[in-house]
Amino acid sequence: RLDRASFVDGTVRGPDGAPLGDVLVEASERGSKGECEQTRTAADGSFFLGGLGSRPTYVMVRPKGLLAPDWQLVELAPGQGTHLDFTVGRGRIVRGVVRAADSRAPIAGALVSTSWTMVDAVTTAADGSYEFRGFGDGLLFVRADGYAEEVQQVVAKEDPLVVDFALARGDEVTGRVVDPAGRGIAGAYVAAAADQRVRSGLQHTDWRPAVVAADGRFRIRGLDRTARDGNDTQPWRTWQLLVRAPLHGTRVLALPVRQSSPGD
């Protein structure tokens, strides 16, 4: 038995009260695993999200380069709608440079975000520089291929802010997915995952998928051993390796299975 769909409509306005067009708006049921309905605002700032279930639902606005407003939790009834208005803040500007901790060389293509999901990330230029607009307070996450993720708790109130990062080389895991006869399996899926709980009480899972070659070989780079919570670090972080393949079973292994030595 299916209930009639619910909906949410509303408007999104900028810091000066003017309507904001082409802004991403999402609705996600409380307790969901990331599934959401999405739309973008029209030129007059209006939006409509239909096809929603009659459950407590978060509505989120994600403006590019501006400070996102707080999520709104709504109780939806079958076949009925809720109207919401959002005002987007200007936020602050954060600038800086991302470098390698050992060589001090700039890192191009690193992602800088206020979210561990990198949903609003900006990318560093060839000289390692970045500019993030719409920052409020809290954490900045940086991720680059081959390096351990870095997190900084930003407490300064200046505008613009200057926040530089020095990334350490991360651990690397390599291997091969084979069938019972030892033949490489094409189309296998391999990912490293680690749970982390931060001081706010929230828990998230870092998920690092691998590229698996036709002969089943894979490599995942940039795994960090320390659990990070703002500027604090804790001495060990447990990664697990998930391996799946069509028509085969699933394996989960605790890392490291074997510590490699130089030259392996």
Wavefront OBJ file of the C-alpha trace (Angstrom):
o trace
v 0.000 0.000 0.000
v 1.576 3.251 -1.169
v 0.832 6.707 0.217
v 0.397 9.688 -2.061
v 3.651 11.552 -2.626
v 4.540 14.631 -0.587
v 6.381 17.714 -1.804
v 8.389 20.728 -0.666
v 8.452 24.080 -2.440
v 10.002 27.406 -1.561
v 12.456 30.125 -2.483
v 16.185 30.754 -2.102
v 17.489 34.299 -1.719
v 20.966 35.729 -1.462
v 22.573 37.922 1.223
v 20.982 41.030 -0.297
v 17.527 39.469 -0.509
v 17.636 39.003 -4.280
v 16.431 35.632 -5.638
v 19.141 33.123 -6.512
v 18.714 31.010 -9.622
v 20.425 27.732 -10.548
v 21.110 26.737 -6.909
v 21.106 23.043 -5.977
v 18.375 22.015 -3.481
v 18.198 18.503 -2.042
v 15.753 16.541 0.113
v 16.877 13.466 2.050
v 14.926 11.351 4.522
v 16.351 11.388 8.027
v 18.463 8.276 8.553
v 18.902 7.548 4.852
v 22.209 6.364 3.393
v 22.667 9.254 0.976
v 19.648 8.838 -1.286
v 18.058 12.190 -2.081
v 15.813 14.086 -4.464
v 17.436 17.041 -6.230
v 16.354 20.111 -8.144
v 17.724 23.559 -9.011
v 16.096 26.903 -8.394
v 14.486 28.833 -11.228
v 15.542 32.373 -12.157
v 13.128 33.779 -9.530
v 14.715 31.624 -6.784
v 11.782 29.226 -6.578
v 12.121 25.438 -6.316
v 9.878 22.375 -6.192
v 10.786 18.910 -4.887
v 8.138 16.291 -5.567
v 7.850 12.542 -5.144
v 8.835 12.636 -1.460
v 7.869 10.081 1.168
v 5.807 10.928 4.243
v 8.740 10.782 6.662
v 10.920 13.343 8.473
v 13.012 14.882 5.721
v 15.979 17.248 5.627
v 15.943 19.969 2.974
v 19.394 21.338 2.079
v 20.508 24.257 -0.093
v 23.991 24.084 -1.661
v 24.958 27.444 -3.221
v 28.261 27.602 -5.075
v 30.659 30.134 -3.554
v 28.266 31.262 -0.823
v 27.574 30.150 2.753
v 24.960 27.410 2.834
v 22.065 27.953 5.265
v 21.247 25.426 7.975
v 19.368 22.333 6.926
v 15.636 22.376 7.667
v 13.870 19.285 8.999
v 10.245 18.955 7.921
v 7.534 16.469 8.839
v 5.775 15.488 5.623
v 2.233 14.134 5.467
v 0.960 11.934 2.608
v -0.185 14.002 -0.365
v 0.638 17.308 1.305
v 3.363 19.888 0.886
v 5.505 22.248 2.947
v 6.773 25.692 1.958
v 10.313 26.702 2.978
v 12.277 29.900 2.434
v 16.070 30.012 2.636
v 18.437 32.964 2.900
v 21.999 32.295 1.825
v 24.888 34.018 3.612
v 27.941 35.520 1.988
v 30.437 33.722 4.197
v 34.159 34.334 4.196
v 36.983 33.681 1.767
v 39.726 31.185 2.594
v 42.932 31.216 0.558
v 46.093 29.195 0.869
v 48.587 26.815 -0.683
v 48.722 23.015 -0.509
v 52.256 21.574 -0.501
v 53.981 18.245 0.061
v 55.276 18.009 3.624
v 58.602 16.427 2.614
v 59.651 18.414 -0.467
v 57.510 21.538 0.024
v 56.559 21.237 -3.653
v 53.095 22.580 -4.557
v 50.374 19.987 -5.140
v 48.104 20.663 -8.109
v 44.670 19.084 -8.329
v 44.148 18.689 -4.570
v 40.563 19.019 -3.322
v 39.709 21.489 -0.536
v 36.277 21.313 1.078
v 34.283 21.967 4.242
v 32.872 18.435 4.010
v 34.555 15.025 4.215
v 32.355 14.042 1.242
v 34.084 16.761 -0.860
v 30.665 17.808 -2.138
v 31.593 21.507 -2.343
v 35.301 21.103 -3.092
v 37.525 23.520 -4.981
v 40.661 22.348 -6.784
v 44.178 23.671 -6.302
v 45.961 25.307 -9.251
v 49.339 24.349 -10.708
v 51.109 26.369 -7.981
v 49.101 24.610 -5.235
v 46.971 27.669 -4.483
v 43.244 27.591 -3.813
v 40.418 29.978 -2.961
v 37.311 28.763 -1.144
v 34.342 31.161 -0.949
v 31.381 30.837 1.380
v 33.227 29.571 4.453
v 31.579 29.882 7.854
v 33.269 28.104 10.764
v 34.590 24.625 11.367
v 36.752 22.202 9.438
v 38.628 22.290 6.165
v 39.420 18.941 4.511
v 42.152 18.442 1.911
v 42.607 15.333 -0.204
v 45.124 14.628 -2.964
v 46.078 11.456 -4.811
v 48.955 9.681 -3.064
v 48.752 11.764 0.108
v 47.072 11.252 3.472
v 43.987 13.398 4.006
v 44.568 16.521 6.108
v 41.989 18.273 8.310
v 42.293 21.651 10.022
v 39.989 23.267 12.545
v 39.699 26.922 11.490
v 38.981 29.258 14.406
v 40.317 32.604 13.144
v 37.721 35.231 12.199
v 39.667 37.183 9.575
v 38.265 37.731 6.102
v 39.965 36.682 3.945
v 41.596 33.853 5.863
v 44.926 32.269 4.952
v 45.144 28.525 5.632
v 48.038 26.500 4.198
v 48.364 22.718 4.195
v 51.361 20.363 4.171
v 50.341 16.844 3.127
v 52.262 13.745 4.140
v 52.603 10.772 1.828
v 49.963 8.157 2.575
v 50.229 4.402 2.739
v 49.580 2.317 -0.340
v 47.867 -1.045 -0.703
v 48.315 -3.196 -3.804
v 47.025 -6.631 -4.696
v 45.243 -8.810 -7.201
v 41.742 -10.273 -7.279
v 41.780 -13.868 -8.545
v 39.351 -16.753 -8.908
v 39.867 -20.185 -7.217
v 42.187 -21.209 -10.075
v 44.363 -18.118 -9.620
v 43.148 -16.306 -12.735
v 42.688 -12.535 -12.502
v 39.078 -11.351 -12.354
v 38.146 -8.443 -14.601
v 35.293 -6.274 -13.344
v 36.082 -6.753 -9.646
v 35.333 -3.956 -7.174
v 37.888 -3.079 -4.477
v 37.705 -0.286 -1.898
v 39.377 0.647 1.395
v 37.142 1.986 4.161
v 37.689 3.362 7.659
v 35.177 4.650 10.203
v 35.940 7.841 12.091
v 34.045 9.496 14.937
v 34.660 13.209 15.550
v 34.102 15.320 18.659
v 30.636 16.385 17.527
v 29.566 12.753 17.955
v 29.015 12.224 14.238
v 30.559 9.233 12.515
v 31.556 9.067 8.877
v 33.220 6.475 6.690
v 36.140 7.348 4.447
v 35.749 5.335 1.256
v 38.638 4.976 -1.214
v 37.795 2.866 -4.280
v 40.515 1.338 -6.449
v 40.910 1.105 -10.194
v 41.038 -2.609 -10.989
v 42.869 -3.700 -14.163
v 41.700 -6.434 -16.521
v 44.046 -8.944 -14.841
v 42.585 -8.164 -11.394
v 45.489 -6.013 -10.168
v 44.621 -2.972 -8.074
v 46.265 -0.158 -6.143
v 44.901 2.326 -3.571
v 47.112 5.239 -2.556
v 46.994 7.877 0.142
v 45.688 5.904 3.124
v 46.467 7.705 6.385
v 47.099 5.801 9.606
v 45.946 8.493 12.038
v 42.351 9.393 12.834
v 41.990 13.162 12.575
v 39.539 15.412 14.392
v 40.277 19.005 13.533
v 43.897 19.683 14.500
v 44.015 16.690 16.858
v 45.335 13.294 15.763
v 45.004 9.849 17.285
v 47.716 7.249 16.837
v 46.099 4.518 14.735
v 43.349 4.127 12.231
v 42.041 0.751 11.078
v 41.350 0.384 7.374
v 39.413 -2.514 5.918
v 39.502 -3.762 2.353
v 36.237 -4.726 0.637
v 36.514 -7.003 -2.407
v 33.604 -8.029 -4.630
v 33.393 -9.660 -8.046
v 30.526 -10.867 -10.254
v 29.582 -14.513 -9.621
v 32.010 -14.684 -6.665
v 31.777 -14.190 -2.924
v 32.694 -11.052 -0.984
v 35.820 -10.690 1.153
v 36.585 -8.114 3.855
v 40.190 -7.940 5.075
v 41.768 -5.878 7.848
v 44.780 -3.856 6.664
v 47.682 -4.284 6.623
v 47.602 -7.959 5.713
v 51.351 -7.877 5.169
v 53.699 -4.952 5.589
v 55.648 -4.529 2.349
v 59.342 -3.743 2.406
v 61.304 -1.433 0.086
v 61.628 -2.955 -3.352
v 58.493 -5.118 -3.123
l 1 2 3 4 5 6 7 8 9 10 11 12 13 14 15 16 17 18 19 20 21 22 23 24 25 26 27 28 29 30 31 32 33 34 35 36 37 38 39 40 41 42 43 44 45 46 47 48 49 50 51 52 53 54 55 56 57 58 59 60 61 62 63 64 65 66 67 68 69 70 71 72 73 74 75 76 77 78 79 80 81 82 83 84 85 86 87 88 89 90 91 92 93 94 95 96 97 98 99 100 101 102 103 104 105 106 107 108 109 110 111 112 113 114 115 116 117 118 119 120 121 122 123 124 125 126 127 128 129 130 131 132 133 134 135 136 137 138 139 140 141 142 143 144 145 146 147 148 149 150 151 152 153 154 155 156 157 158 159 160 161 162 163 164 165 166 167 168 169 170 171 172 173 174 175 176 177 178 179 180 181 182 183 184 185 186 187 188 189 190 191 192 193 194 195 196 197 198 199 200 201 202 203 204 205 206 207 208 209 210 211 212 213 214 215 216 217 218 219 220 221 222 223 224 225 226 227 228 229 230 231 232 233 234 235 236 237 238 239 240 241 242 243 244 245 246 247 248 249 250 251 252 253 254 255 256 257 258 259 260 261 262 263 264
